[in-house]
């Protein structure tokens, strides 16, 4: 890796929408999308970047935080700006699996059973308050999230491409909720937390709401499904050296050996970490991964995949704390410093 020349990533689509509609070069596509979404979701640069990484890496995102912090607005804004078909499911205790996937119904006109697709047949699905529905309904998303397909009555139907699930959950409310099992948490490529705004940012959000005289900012559509798939193909062309793969393995194995951890991250966690690091490289206009890329996504990629020992809740230690400690303790390979590419 030392001495490798810096170069822009190879984008497979020569005519992406940002080039023609937003007057930006293709390698600034992600930045243009994030800037546009930032006009609606104020003061959330890091969470927005993490969700973008999840979209580029071809995974699903769990947004876990308190009510009223913009989780639903974030998902809807990404769908609008990326030009993706959007559906929302409000998960409730009485929701059935067929309410998610769809079900066959009897057509009286033809006398035949016809499949009626559920809201899962979309590009970006918002699974709102996913922990409010029983495990049987939660599991209805497993096949869709893992294989981008749905099987109903023995027939398998592919989902549109791209297919992204953005699920929200309230981490402090337990009454009437059903915790996601580890197998389903592992299906989410990363977990994002929004957090409260700074005082100045919150004032700016209020001022923007008063000035525009409308509930939400009107966002432009800067791309479409084809551009998202093209950017995902660009992520697949990003190179990862063996020393960085060894570093990823060391981080994952450290979660299994940590004294606070009961169950460590699975091999799927290592795959998620590599893909997110490659997506980070694309956003930084590189076609190779650095240790900083891996470090920057290690906590959101792995923290939700570890199960801590039960007694740690008294000490208020969570998976994020453990992962930060692991990132600090595991030695990273040495590489040359990153140099920005000239515009």
N, C-alpha and C positions, 0 to 999 in steps of 0.2 A: 504493500500500500504506500509506503514512503516514496515520494517522487512522482506519484501518479499525477498526470496533468488534469487540471480541472476542466470540465466540459459540461455543456448543458445536456439534460436528458434527451433521449430520442423519443419524440412523440409520434405515434403512428398515424394520427389523423391530421392531414395538412390543412383542413378547412374547419377547425373547431369554431363554435359560435363566438367565443370571445375575440377571435381574430377579426371576424367580420362585423359583429354587432357592437362590440365594446372598444374597438380600436386598440386592442392589447395583443402582444405576441402570445402564441400558444403556451409558451413556458411560463406565462404569468396568469394562467387561467385560474389556479387555485386562489391566488392573491386577489384577483378581481371578484371572485365569488365571495370570499371572506369579507372584503370591504363592503360589498353590497349588503350582506346579511348583518354586518355590524351597524348599519343604520337602523335596524329594527331591534336587534339584541344588543343592548348597550353595555359596554364595560366587561365583556366576556371573551376577550381575545383568546385566552388559553383554552377554555372549553370549546369554543368554535373551531379552533385549530385541531383539537383532538377528534371532534366529530368528523371534520373533513378528512383526517387521517383514516378514520374508520371507513368512510365512504370509498376513498381511494384504494384502501387495502382490501376491499371486497368483504367486509365483515359487518357485524351488527353492534349496536351501541346501547349500553345501559346507562341512563342518566338518573343518578340517585341523589336526591336532595330534597329540601323542604318545599312545601307548597308555595306558589307565588313567585318563584325565582326565574320563570321564563322557560321551563322545560318544553312545554307544548309549543310555545312561540318559536323556540329554536328549531324543532322538527319541521314545523310548517314553513319556516323561512328557508330552510335548506331545500325543501321540495319545490318551493316557488322559484328560487333563484337557479336551481339546477334544472328546472323544466321537467320535473318528474311527477308522474301521477301520484296522488296522495290520498290515503285513507286513514281514518282514525278509528280505533276500537277502544271504547271506554270499558275497561274490565271491571266486572261486578261479580258478586258471589253467585248470581243466578245465570251467568253467561255459560252457554253450552259450546262444546267443541265445534258443532256445525255452524254456530254463529260466527266462527272465525274462518273456517275452511270452506264453508258452503255445503250444500246438500242437494240430493235429487228431489224433484217434486213431480207430481203427476200433472201433465198438461192435458186438460180436458178437450182441447181442440184437436189434438193429434192422437190422444189415447196412449201416449208414451211417457216414460220417465225422462225428465230433462234435468241436467245438472245446472244448478244456479250457483255461480261462483260467489264465495264469501269475500269480505274485505281484504283478505290476505293476497288476493290477486291484484297487486298494485306494484309500483316501483318503490315507494317509501311508505312503510306502514308504521304509524304511531300506536304502540301498545301502551295506552295510558293507564297508569297505576296497575301494572301487571301483577303485583302481589296481592290484589284484591279479589282474584278469582281462584277457584280451587285448582289443585294440581292437574286434574284431568283436562281442564281447559287450557292451562298453561302448557301442557304437553302437546296440545294441538299445534303449537308453533314449532316443536322440535324438528320435525321433518322439513318444514319450510325453511327454517334457519340453517339447517345443516346441508340440505341438498337442493334448495330452491325448487321444490316440487311438493305437491300435495296428493295424497292417496286417499280416495273416498270410494267405498264400495268396490274395492279391488281395482279401480282405475286410477292410474297415476297421471297427473296433469302438471306440466311445467309452469313455473311462475314467470312473470315478465322479467326481463333483464334490463338494467340491474335491479336487484331486489335487496332492500335494506330495511331492517327492523330497528327502530329507535324506541326503546322501552323506557318508561319512567317508573320510579318507585320512591316511596317516602320511607326513609330509613329509621324514623323514630316512632312511627305509628304502628302499633302491633294489633290493636283490637280490630277484629274482622279482616285480618290479612293472612296470607299464606306465603311463608318464606319460599323463595325460589330454591329448588334443590340444586346441589352442586353440579349435577350433570347439565342442568339448564344454564346455570351461571357460566359454565365453561363454554357454552355456545356463543357468548358475547365476546367479541374481539377485544373490547375494552370497556372500562367503566369510567364515566365522567361525572364530576361534581361541579355544580355551578357556583355556589357560595354567594354571600351578600355583596352588594356593590359598595364601593367607597362612597363617603358622604358627597363628594363632588360629583361623582358619576351618577349617584341617585338623584341629585338635584338636576343634573343635565338631562336625565331621562324624563323627569317631571316637566322640565321646561320644553323639551321636544314634543311631549304629548300636548301641552297647552298650545304651542305654536302651530302644530299641524291640524288641530281641530278635528281629529279623527282618532279612533281607538288604536289603530296600528299603522305603521309606516307602509307605504306602497312600495313593494320591491319589484325590480326588473327581473325578467328571465334572461339569464346570460348563456344558457347552454341547453342541452337536452340529453336523453338517455345515451345517444351515440357518443357524445363527448365524454360522459362519465366512463363508459366502457373503454374508450380510447385511452383515457388517463390511467385506468386500471392496467391496461396493456403496457403502458410506460413504466408502471411500478414493477411489473414482471421482468423488465429489462435491466433493472438496477442490480449491480454486482455486489456480492457479499463475500469477503475473503474468509478463509478458513479460521484465521485467528479470531475474527468476530463471531463466527459460529461457535467456536470454543467458549468465547465469553458468554454468549447466550446460554449455552449448556451449563456453564458454571453458575449463572444467576438462577436458572430453573432448579438445579440440583441443590443450591443453597437454601431454597424455600423448603425442601424436603428434610434438610438436616438442621434447620433452625430450632432452638429449644422451645420457642413459643408456638411452633406450628405443629398441629396435629396431622393434617394432610396437606402435602405440598402441591405445587403446580404440576399439571399433567404435561405430557409432550405437546399437546395442543397449545399450551401456553407458550412453549418455545416457538412454535410456528407463528403464533400471533405476534410475538415480539419481533421476529424477523420481518414479517410483512409490514408491521407498523413502522419499523425502522427504515424500510425501503421507501415507504410512502413519505416519511419525513425527509429523506434524501431528495425525492422528487420535488417536494415543496421548497427545498433549499437549492434547487436547480443543480443537482448533482446526479450522476448515474452510478454512484457507489456509496456504500454505507460507512459511517464512521462510528467510533465508540460513543460519541456524544448523541448520535441518533438513537442508539440503543438505550442509553441512560435516560433520555428525555421521555421515553414511552414505557419504561420498565414498570413504574408504579401503576398507571392506568391499565396496562396489559396483564399484569400478574396479581395485583393485590386482591381482586375479587375471586381468584382461583385458589387461594389458600384458606384452609380452615384452622383457626386458632384454637388453642386449648381453652376449655370453657371458663377456667378461673381468671382469664385475662380481662374479662369484662369489668371486674372490680377495679382493675388498674387503668381502665379506659384506654387500653391499647388495641388498635385495630390493624387490619391488614396493610393499610397504607403506611403506618408507622414501621411495621416489620419490613416491608419492601424498601423503604428509604434506608433503613439500617443495612439491609443486604446490599443495596447499590453502593453504599459508602464502603462496605467491607470487602467486596469482591474486586480484585485488581483488574483494571481494563487494559487491553493492549495499547501500546504506544504508537501513535500515528502523527503525521505532520499536521499542524494546525490548519483549520479550514480557512480558505480565502474566498471572499465573496466574488461572484462572477460579475464583471462589469455589465451594466445595462446596455 
